[in-house]
């Protein structure tokens, strides 16, 4: 029994795994934010989002003003008039919320489409880089706990993308 146990321990202690394949990693978000085409996409998305926010803020201010006007005149006007103004305000608030939701969904769909197109465009470039440099696996940096920086190919990919996009 002792001999079997001893052999068992030796077998597992001396079995080394040797692998020549290395895993490289890249930072997808950094590529998006720092490549030329990624910067254009980010700028376009920020512009659309800013426009949406400013339009919604204007409508929100109008609703606040309308609400303030109602509260100022509620003691002066008749109950029926007050009810009409409150109902009108509620309708406008509902329209505002619907419009806000619609703009948000449209923006998210647009952003998703743009990012999907971006990644669809860069995937073949990254695959070609993998073949050329004999890299078997590339992982996203956010999924790696710790790694040697010599396996980070983010800057190489950004340089390649920027060169190909000119």
Secondary structure, DSSP 8 states (H G I E B T S, - for coil): -HHHHHHHHHHHHS--------EEEE-HHHHHHHSHHHHHHHHHHHHHHHHHHHHHHHHHHHHHHHHHHHHHHTTTS-HHHHHHHHHHHHHHHHHHHHHHHHHHHHHHHHHHHHHHHHHHHHHHHHHHHHHHTT--EEEEGGG-S---GGGB-HHHHHHHHHHHH-
